[in-house]
């Protein structure tokens, strides 16, 4: 009986894999993720020569990948992520070319060798122990669109030949030991929409030409590898960027919605280029934890899709541009540990971003977000006591004058009446006499 596919995903199966499972030359799809399988893969692993989709991710497999994997001539999707595989994978896997390879979150080591991966479009190697510098053989990968080698031990400079991979849409080299400057020619990659070079040892300035990254200016309608591979909801769980302070695995299906530029945690210097304001498709811009100085460009207020802006731990000065209040999608603005002064802008999203921690250690900032009143918002001091005293004295004078006049008038009237009456009584007495 022919069994073309075995799909046991999302269960609690345990134990090691029986060798007989791979003795079926007609097996096309084997999906065992995620479960609780463990142990090493059997040596006859490669006897299933017709396998196209092999997905063993999310288990506890360990040991080396058997060299017999090279017998799988039709392998299109290989997902071994989130296990405990070790050894130099590329020594065992030396002439196959699946369209998708995901080895993330394992213990693979050695150098990344891509000489034979001509038609591989997705290469995900994050969270392993790969070392050495980036190989020029990457330029022979004519279909490469997704390169993720984050959280490894990659050293050396970020080479200029990376700019020759014109098909690149996603480049994630976060948390390695890459040195040198950021190549200006990266701005020539027409399809690049996610670039994460954070947590390395990069120096120099942010290239002015980054404002010309075409796919960060306009959101592309589709990602070609989604269509050509037809993967549906397959996730690359380890494409996890510093996105709104949380960890998120991004699916191929939704990657067209994201455009990210993260250069944080390096030793970059100089000013933030105003040209970055042209990247209107950006959802995240993070240049925090560097040595940047100067003012925050007003042009960043043109990033209409921006949701997170990280500028903290630099030497930025001046005020926060009022233009940022135009950003209707902005939910995180982190400017702490700079030298900023003046009033924090108000209006729209700026009114709800009131976490004081995001503005901390900027001694010159004020505003309702941090509950520090600004001088221009404080009403001028009035001398109420002096004015009230003067007013009292005025009314006091009127009162005294009125009373004095009253008594004088009464006195005059009294004395006048007295003399008239006295005169009248004297006259009457004289008549009687």
Helices and strands as residue ranges (DSSP letters): E 5-7, E 14-15, G 19-22, E 29-31, E 36-39, G 43-47, E 53-55, E 60-63, G 67-71, E 77-79, E 84-87, H 89-92, E 100-102, E 107-111, E 122-124, E 129-132, G 136-140, E 146-148, E 153-154, G 160-164, E 170-172, E 179-181, G 184-188, E 194-196, E 201-205, G 208-212, H 214-217, H 224-229, E 235-236, E 250-251, G 252-257, E 260-262, E 267-270, G 274-278, E 284-286, E 291-294, G 298-302, E 308-310, E 315-318, G 322-326, E 332-334, E 339-343, G 348-351, G 356-359, E 364-366, G 375-377, H 384-432
